[in-house]
Amino acid sequence: MGRLPYPGAVRSDTRPDRAATLGALLRVVAAAACWAMAAVLAKHVFDRGVPPIRLAEARVAVAVAVLAPLLVWRRPRLLRPPPGTLPLLAGFGACVAAVNLSYYLAIDHLPVGVAVSLQYTGPAMVLAVSALASRGAGGPGRVAWVAAAITLAGAVLVSRALEGLGGLDVPGVAAGLASAVTFAAYLLTAELAGSRGVHPATTLLWGFLTSVAIWSLVAPWWSWPVAALRDPGVALAVAGVGLVGTLLPFALAVGAVRVISAASAGIAATSEPVFAAAFAWILLDQRLAPPQLAGGALVVAGVVLAQLAAASSGGRGRAATNVEGGGQPLRALGADGERGA
């Protein structure tokens, strides 16, 4: 029998059971909660003079500063990607940088609710790509399409996008749609990296390194507003965006697409506007209107349907699905590439 691509991987003929599928979807939902919390932290940073693009640049740098030493210490073998996968990982990193940039540009031109809703047309794009790629081979079924429609409708209601559709400018709409495309591309490239046998931690490391390199060209580091970090609140918020809003959720999402499809993961990620509205209610005293509560219920229903669709698909098409530890690449890292106790 051949060697598995990385520790904890299982073969493609081993389909994840319902518990593993549900666990993967819950990891994506947890990632969405982290991204929503990061939005609250980002608002604090923006209000204190750090431009959105600079925060997008800093978040991946903070993530790399923590992940790289951890891997050097505990799993040095994971520093080296499998042969032939580096271009794919570079593409993943480019998607990470692009989705952050386009999303912040959309927010700069549009109401936040509209920008969020435009970005979350991405899961429907993933479904469309999956359907075209697997035509005649059992692609996403009706349940998955219904789940995508329900969660998108819920995201629109929760984010109150319908209240801000008047007077949209073309650059803002273009940036919002670009964020949807790059969000979909991020999910698909992460899934493809898993199918090539790349460990989730390796995917994250090389993806973040590529993103840092791109940002170094777009916005040179020597012009970063370092003086803003003298405020302890800003420094802690930047660190929080990098760890809670970047490293942790990306690790959860990249690991999850080893078990479920990128399409199902994208649907589950649509729960982010629900968390964002809830955090705004709790932390910023922004009350939820009845349409927002209804939208939250729709998103929850869509995530449940996504779970059913993913379970019925049985994880087809995985070359190596890390059921045992794919969603937790930073957990229990043993020395010399072996998993610790």
C-alpha positions in Angstrom: 0.0 0.0 0.0 1.3 3.5 -0.9 2.3 6.1 1.6 -0.3 8.6 2.5 0.4 12.3 1.6 0.6 13.5 5.2 0.0 12.2 8.7 -3.7 11.8 9.5 -4.8 11.6 5.9 -7.1 8.8 4.7 -7.6 7.4 1.2 -10.1 8.7 -1.2 -12.2 5.5 -1.0 -12.8 6.3 2.7 -15.9 8.5 2.8 -16.3 10.8 5.8 -19.2 9.7 8.1 -22.0 12.1 9.1 -20.2 13.1 12.3 -17.0 14.0 10.3 -19.1 16.0 7.8 -21.0 17.8 10.5 -17.8 18.6 12.3 -16.3 20.0 9.2 -19.3 22.3 8.6 -19.2 23.4 12.2 -15.6 24.3 11.8 -16.5 26.5 8.8 -19.3 28.1 10.9 -16.7 28.7 13.7 -14.4 30.3 11.1 -17.3 32.6 10.0 -17.7 33.6 13.7 -14.0 34.5 13.9 -14.2 36.5 10.7 -17.2 38.4 12.1 -15.4 39.2 15.3 -12.4 40.4 13.3 -14.8 42.9 11.6 -15.6 44.4 15.0 -11.8 44.6 15.8 -11.1 46.1 12.4 -13.7 48.8 13.0 -11.8 49.8 16.1 -8.5 50.0 14.1 -10.0 52.0 11.2 -11.4 54.6 13.7 -7.9 55.2 14.9 -6.3 56.0 11.6 -5.1 52.7 10.2 -6.3 52.4 6.5 -8.2 49.2 5.7 -5.6 48.1 3.1 -2.9 48.4 5.7 -4.9 46.2 8.1 -5.4 43.6 5.4 -1.6 43.7 4.9 -0.9 43.3 8.6 -3.3 40.5 9.3 -1.4 38.0 7.1 2.0 39.2 8.5 0.8 38.5 12.0 -0.5 35.1 11.0 2.9 34.1 9.4 4.8 35.4 12.4 3.0 32.9 14.6 2.6 29.9 12.2 6.1 29.8 10.7 8.0 29.5 14.1 5.4 27.0 15.3 6.0 24.7 12.3 9.8 25.1 12.5 9.6 24.0 16.2 7.0 21.2 16.0 6.5 20.1 12.4 9.5 21.1 10.2 8.6 18.5 7.6 5.5 20.5 6.8 7.6 23.5 5.7 8.2 21.8 2.4 5.2 21.5 0.1 4.7 18.3 -2.0 6.5 18.4 -5.4 4.7 20.4 -8.0 2.2 22.1 -5.6 4.0 25.4 -5.1 2.3 27.2 -8.0 -1.1 26.1 -6.6 -0.2 27.3 -3.1 1.0 30.6 -4.6 -2.4 30.9 -6.3 -4.1 30.2 -2.9 -2.1 33.0 -1.4 -2.9 35.4 -4.2 -6.6 34.6 -3.5 -6.2 35.4 0.2 -4.7 38.8 -0.6 -7.2 39.5 -3.4 -10.3 38.7 -1.4 -9.2 41.0 1.5 -8.3 43.8 -0.9 -11.4 43.7 -3.0 -13.6 43.4 0.1 -12.1 46.4 1.7 -12.4 48.4 -1.5 -16.1 47.4 -1.7 -16.6 48.6 1.9 -14.9 51.9 0.9 -17.5 52.5 -1.8 -20.6 50.8 -0.6 -22.6 50.3 2.5 -21.1 47.4 4.5 -24.3 45.4 4.2 -24.3 45.6 0.4 -20.6 44.7 0.3 -21.1 41.6 2.5 -24.0 40.4 0.4 -22.1 40.8 -2.8 -19.2 38.8 -1.4 -21.5 36.0 -0.3 -22.7 35.4 -3.8 -19.3 33.5 -3.9 -20.8 30.2 -2.6 -23.3 30.2 -5.4 -20.3 30.7 -7.8 -18.6 27.7 -6.2 -21.7 25.6 -6.7 -21.9 26.6 -10.4 -18.2 25.8 -11.0 -18.6 22.4 -9.2 -21.7 21.6 -11.3 -19.9 22.4 -14.5 -16.7 20.5 -13.5 -18.7 17.4 -12.5 -21.3 17.4 -15.2 -22.7 13.9 -15.5 -20.7 12.7 -12.5 -23.0 13.6 -9.7 -22.3 17.3 -9.0 -24.1 19.5 -6.5 -27.8 18.4 -6.2 -30.9 20.3 -5.7 -30.6 20.4 -2.0 -27.2 22.2 -2.3 -28.6 24.8 -4.7 -31.6 25.4 -2.4 -29.2 25.8 0.5 -27.2 28.3 -1.4 -30.3 30.4 -2.3 -31.6 30.3 1.3 -28.3 31.3 2.9 -27.8 34.1 0.3 -31.3 35.4 1.0 -30.6 35.2 4.7 -27.3 37.1 4.3 -29.1 39.9 2.4 -31.7 40.3 5.2 -29.2 40.1 8.1 -26.9 42.6 6.5 -29.8 44.9 5.7 -28.5 45.2 2.2 -31.9 46.0 0.7 -31.8 49.3 2.6 -28.7 50.4 0.7 -29.2 49.4 -2.9 -29.9 52.9 -4.1 -27.1 55.0 -5.7 -24.5 52.2 -6.0 -21.4 53.2 -7.9 -19.8 51.0 -10.5 -16.4 50.7 -8.9 -17.9 49.6 -5.6 -20.1 47.0 -7.3 -17.2 45.7 -9.3 -15.1 45.4 -6.1 -17.9 43.6 -4.3 -18.3 41.1 -7.2 -14.5 40.7 -7.3 -14.6 39.8 -3.6 -17.1 37.1 -4.4 -15.1 35.7 -7.2 -11.9 35.7 -5.1 -13.7 34.2 -2.1 -14.9 31.4 -4.4 -11.4 31.0 -5.8 -9.9 30.8 -2.3 -12.3 27.9 -1.4 -11.6 26.0 -4.6 -7.8 26.4 -4.5 -7.8 25.2 -0.8 -9.9 22.2 -1.8 -7.6 21.5 -4.8 -4.5 21.7 -2.5 -6.0 19.1 -0.2 -6.7 16.8 -3.2 -3.0 17.1 -4.1 -2.0 15.9 -0.6 -0.9 19.2 0.8 -1.3 19.4 4.6 -3.5 22.2 5.8 -0.7 23.8 7.8 1.5 23.8 4.7 -1.2 25.3 2.6 -1.6 28.1 5.1 2.1 28.8 5.5 2.9 29.1 1.8 -0.4 30.9 1.1 0.3 33.5 3.7 3.9 33.9 2.6 2.7 34.6 -0.9 0.1 37.0 0.4 2.8 38.9 2.4 5.0 39.1 -0.7 2.2 40.5 -2.7 1.3 43.1 -0.1 5.0 44.1 0.1 4.8 45.1 -3.5 1.4 46.8 -3.4 1.9 48.7 -0.1 5.6 48.7 1.0 6.1 47.9 4.6 8.3 50.9 5.3 5.3 53.2 4.8 3.1 51.2 7.3 1.6 53.6 10.0 3.6 52.0 12.8 3.0 55.0 15.1 -0.6 53.8 15.4 0.6 50.7 17.3 1.7 52.9 20.2 -2.0 52.8 21.2 -2.3 49.4 23.1 -5.8 49.0 22.0 -4.8 49.3 18.3 -1.9 46.9 18.8 -4.1 44.3 20.5 -6.8 44.7 17.8 -4.3 44.2 15.0 -2.9 41.1 16.7 -6.5 39.9 17.2 -7.3 40.4 13.5 -4.2 38.5 12.6 -4.8 35.6 15.0 -8.5 35.4 15.7 -9.5 36.8 12.3 -7.0 35.2 10.0 -4.8 32.3 11.3 -7.5 30.5 13.3 -10.5 30.8 10.8 -8.3 30.1 7.7 -7.0 27.0 9.5 -10.5 25.8 10.3 -11.8 26.5 6.7 -8.8 25.0 4.9 -9.0 21.9 7.1 -12.7 21.6 6.6 -12.5 21.4 2.8 -10.5 18.1 3.3 -13.8 16.6 4.5 -16.5 18.6 2.7 -16.6 20.2 -0.7 -15.7 23.8 -1.3 -19.4 24.4 -2.3 -20.7 23.2 1.1 -18.0 25.1 2.9 -18.9 28.3 1.1 -22.6 27.8 2.1 -21.7 27.3 5.7 -19.4 30.4 5.7 -22.5 32.5 4.8 -23.3 32.4 8.5 -20.8 35.2 8.9 -23.4 38.1 8.5 -25.4 36.4 11.3 -22.5 36.5 13.7 -21.5 40.0 12.6 -25.1 41.2 13.4 -25.0 39.4 16.7 -21.7 40.8 17.7 -22.8 44.3 16.7 -25.9 43.8 18.9 -23.9 42.6 21.9 -20.7 44.8 21.6 -22.0 47.9 19.8 -25.6 47.9 21.0 -26.9 47.7 17.5 -30.3 46.1 17.8 -31.6 43.4 15.3 -34.7 44.3 13.4 -37.3 41.6 12.6 -36.1 41.2 9.0 -32.6 40.5 10.4 -33.9 37.9 12.8 -35.7 36.3 9.9 -32.5 36.4 7.8 -30.6 34.7 10.6 -33.1 31.9 10.7 -32.8 31.5 6.9 -29.0 31.2 7.2 -29.2 28.6 9.9 -31.7 26.6 7.8 -29.4 26.9 4.8 -26.4 25.6 6.8 -28.5 22.6 7.9 -29.4 21.9 4.3 -25.8 22.2 3.3 -24.9 19.6 5.9 -27.5 17.2 4.5 -26.2 17.8 0.9 -22.6 17.3 2.0 -23.5 14.1 3.9 -25.4 12.7 0.9 -22.5 13.4 -1.4 -20.2 11.3 0.8 -17.1 13.5 0.1 -16.6 12.3 -3.5 -13.5 13.3 -5.3 -11.0 13.5 -2.4 -7.6 12.2 -3.1 -6.7 12.6 0.6 -9.2 13.7 3.2 -7.9 14.5 6.6 -10.8 13.4 8.6 -8.9 12.9 11.8 -7.2 16.2 12.0 -7.7 18.2 8.8 -9.5 21.1 10.5 -6.9 21.4 13.2 -3.5 21.8 11.6 -2.1 23.7 14.6 -3.2 21.1 17.1 -1.0 18.4 18.6 2.0 19.0 16.4 4.7 16.5 17.2 8.3 16.9 16.4 9.9 15.7 13.1 6.6 15.6 11.3 4.8 13.2 13.6 1.6 13.9 15.5 2.0 14.4 19.2 0.0 12.7 21.9 
